Amino acid sequence: MGIALDPENNDDLYILKNKIKEPTAITSIRISPDGTKIALAVENKVKIYTIYEGKLIGELLGHTKGISDIKFSPINSSILASCSDDLTIRLWSINKSSSKCIKIFKKHTYHITTIQFNSKGNLLISGSADETITIWDIISGKILTTLAAHSDPISSLTLTPDNSIIISASYDGLIRLFDLESYQCLKTLTTSTSSHGTATSSLSTTDLQNFPVANVETSPNGKYILSTSLDGTIRLWDYMQNKVVKTFIGPQETPICEKYNCELRFVIYNGLNLIVSGSDANGVLCWDIKLKQMVWKYRDSDLKHAILSVDIFEEGKLLVTGGLDGVANIFEINANWKQMSQ
């Protein structure tokens, strides 16, 4: 069964519920685990809004340079972490009356680009342009280990749903999988444009052309990895088999992302598996994974601003996006969108 949607019709799949406008770019946007608020990284501050009313309820001040990534604790919507070009990670307590920084972590020697909590909320994993991954104990503030992970800046981190494996992406063109218990590298995934994105273990080095990997995300069942590379392509990996099983490109075969690290997410709705991604110039894009068909897209205006960050709540019931134009869009999935009969 497929879905009968017109990608040009913005009301088919998601309905725009609210819009928040910032004067400068939004580099990261996140929904709290309880679904009541969103956090926006804007320059060197984090701004907290109610998700539907769009009411500003707090500003987190302390970073001295731009913020690359923010994440809520998965177990506590009042705890948020942020990482910055100022070489620090800050842990914040968010309350209605006041918000404050409760811990500062410092170890990386160059810009910190990405952070990720484990599902228990007791560990924080950070990746940096210094090419290392650091694992922090949240309670003690101590470093458990630092991994020499890549040969270029790390762009993205995620975990498998069972929290057993760290998946990292880098500008060196590699995706690496590390065991969270032993800290050993279990696997390295790489692609070749000359072979349409298939695994390259059998190719000679002259065939290799590894574009920077901008983002990685794991599927809810833990069997697949989505990756965005700066050749403009999204790839779906069966990582146990070391191979790309599907590729996705933009409208009219245009590149999705060639310049910016645009995030992506899996969406599961009514038995269908979708991908939602930001893009350099085409706004928010959505594909049916099974059909490899684009089913929805949204661009805020005729202005071609990159959508840098996306996040979802309840497997995609809510979708938030933020980008270079400073606009945060809050969408709700349309329960009445049409489906094709078998």
N, C-alpha and C positions, 0 to 999 in steps of 0.2 A: 504494500500500500504506500502510495506517495502522497504529496501534499500539493494542492492546487492553489498556489499563491502568486500574485503579481508582485515581483520585487519592487516595482515602482509605486505600489500602493502602500503607504506607510501605516495604514490602519489594519492591514490583514493579520499580521502576526503579533506585533507589539503596539500598544497605545501609549502615546506620550502623555504622562500624568503631571509632570512638573519640570521646570527648567530653572536653573540657578546660574547667574552670570557673574563671573569674576573678571577683574580688569586684566589679569595676566593668565598665562597658560596653567592648566591643571595637569600636573605630571603623574598623579596617582589618585584614584578614587576607589573607596571601599564602603560596602554596606556592613553595618554592625550585625553580629550573629542573631540578635533579637529582631532585626528588620525594622528598627525604629529610626535610625539615623544613618547619615552618610558622612564620611570624612574626606576632605579634599586636601591634597598637597598643592600649595600655591607658593611658589618661590621658597622662602625659608620658614614658612609657617604651615600649620595644619588647622583647617577650619571645619567645625562640626555643625551640621545642619540637621533639623528634623527632615525625614525623608519625603513626606507628602506636603507638609506646610511650607517647607523651604525656609524655616526660621533658623537664623544663626543662634546657636546656643553656647558656643565656645570657640576660643582661639588658643592654639598651643604654640607658645613662643619660646625660643631657646636656641634653635639651630642658627648658625651664622652664615651658612651657605645653602644652596638649593637642596630640596628634598627629592630623592629619587623614588622612594617607595614607602608605603605605609601599610600596616596590617593590624586588624583587630585581633585580640586574643580569641581563639575559637570557643573558649569557655566563659568569657567575661566581656560583655559589651562595654564595660567601663575601663578596659585596659587596651591601649593602642601602642604600637611600636612604630618608629619612623627612623629612616636612615638617610644620611646626607653626604654631600660633597665635603662637609667639614670634618669628615673622618669619624663621626660618632653615630651611635645608635642610641635613641632616647626611648625610654619606656614611660608612658603617660598614664595618669589616673584621671578619668573624665567624670566629672560630677556636675549636676545642675547648678550648684552654687559656685563651685570653683574647680579648675582643672590644674594639675601640676605635674611636673616631671619627677618621677620617683626613682629612676635609675639612669645612669649614662654608661654605655659600654664603649670601650675604645681599644682597638687592637690593629685594625687595618691601616695600611700605610698609604692608600690612595682611595679615591672616591668609592663609597659604598653604594652599590647599584641596586641591590635586591635583598629582601628579607622574607623569611617564612617561619611561622610557628608550626610545631607539631600539633597533633589533634588534642593532646592533653594540656597544651598550653604551658608546659614546664620547660620546653626548649625553644630557642630561637636560632635559626640558621641564617647566616649572612654571606653574601657574595660581593666581591669587590673588583674594581679595576686593577687591584694588585695581584689578580689571578688566583686568589685563595678563597676557600670557604672556611668560615669559623662557626663552630657550634658552641652556643652559650647556655649555661644553666641560668634560667630566669631568676630563681629564688636567691641563689648565692651570688650571682653576677660573675661567676667564674667561667673561664674558657675550658671546655672539655677537650677540644682538639682543634687544630687548624690543618686543613688539607691543601697541599699544593696541587690544585685541581686542573688548571688549564695553562695555556701559553699566551693567552690574550685576556682582556677583561671579561669577567663573568657578567652576563646580561640578565639571567633569569634562573630562579630556583623553584622547585616544587617537590612534593613528596608523594609517594604512592599512598593510596587510601589506608593501607595498614601501617603506615609510618615506618616501614622497614628499609626503604630505599630513598636516598636523596637523588634527585635528577637535576643536573646543572646544564646550562647552555652558555656558550661563549662565542666571542668574536673570532676565536680560532676555528670556527666552523664545526666544532664537535659538541655532541651531547654525551655526558658521562653519567653513569649510575654508580653510586657509592652506598655500601652497606652501612646503615646508621649505627649498627652495633660494633662491627669490626673496623669501620672506616676504610675498608678496602675498596678499590675501584673494581666493580664487577663487570663492567662492560663499557665500550665506547662506540657510539653510533656516529656515522659520517655519511655524507651524501656526495653525489657527483652530478653536476648538471648535464654531463654528456650521456648519462644513463637514466635521465628523467627521474632522478631522486631515489634510485634504488641503493641498497647498501653497497659499499665499495670494497669489501674485503678482497674481491677477486680482480679488481682493476689495478692497472699499473699506475704509478705516481703521475705519469704524464696525462692520465685521464682525469685526475682529481682537480676540482675547482670548488673548494669549500667556501661558500659564502658565510658571513657571520650569522649565527643563530641568535635571533632576537628574543624569542620567548618559548617556553615549554609549559605544557599543562598535561596532567594525567586524566584519563577517563575515570568516571565514577566506579567502574568495575575493576580498575587497576590493570587492565590488559593492554591498553594503548597509550601512546604519547602523541600529543599534538605539538608540532614545532612550527614556528614562523622563522623563515630565513630572509636575509636581505637581498635575495634574488627575486623577491616578490611572491613567493610560494608558501602555502601552508601544506605540511605533510602529516599524514596519519601513519604512525609507526606501530607495527607489531614488534615490540622491542625484544620479546623473547625469541622471535625468529630473525632478528637483526635486519628487518626489511621495511620499506615503505609500502603500504598497501593502497593508499589513495593520496592524490594531490588535489589541491584546490587553488584556483586563481581568481582574480577580480573580474568585474563586469567587462564584457567584450575582450576577455583575455588580457586585461591590464594587470600590472603588478599590484599586489596588495600592499606590501611595505618594502621599500628599497632604501629609505632614508632614516625612518624612525623605528624605534622598538614599540610596535603596536601590540597590545595584549589581546588574548583570545580566551574563550571559555567553551566548555561543553555545556549544552543545554539539553535536558531531557523533559519532554512534555507529551503526555498522552501516548506513550509508547514509541515516540519518534525521537531520534537522536540528531541533534543539530549542533552546528558550530557558530558561535558569534565572535566576530573579530573587529577590532579597529583597523583603520587603513590610513595610508598617506594622504589620499585625495578623494576617496569615494565614500567617506563617512563610515557608518556601521554596516557591516555585511553579515549575512547569515546564510548558511548552506544546510541542506539535508545531506547527512553523511552517506546514507545508503545510496541515494541517487546522484550524489556529487552535483546537485543542482542548487543554484542560488535561489532562495525563496523569499528573501526580504532584504531591503537595504534602506538606510535612512541617512540623509545628509541635511544638516541643519539649515543650510542656505546654499547659494551659488558659490560662496567662498570656499576655497579648497583648503580647509584646515585639517591637519592630521588628528585623528582620534587616537590618543596615546594609551588610554587606560579604560578597561571595562571590568565590571564585576557583576555577579548574579547573586540572587537569594532564592532559597528553596528550589534549586536545580533550574532556575531560569524564570520563575514566576515574576520576579522583579529583575530589571536590567538597568544598570547605571553606566554612563559613559562620560568621559572627560577628555579634553584635548587642548590644542594650541590656541583655540579661540577663547578659552576661558569659560566655555559653556558646559555645565553639568546637566545632562538629560536623564530623567528618571522615567522608565517605561514599565508598563505592566502588561503581562502577556494577555492576549485577547482570547478568552475562553470560547468565543463563538467563531473562530476562524475555520474556514472550510477545509474539508479533507476529501480526497478522492476515494471513491469506493473501490473495492478490490476488483 
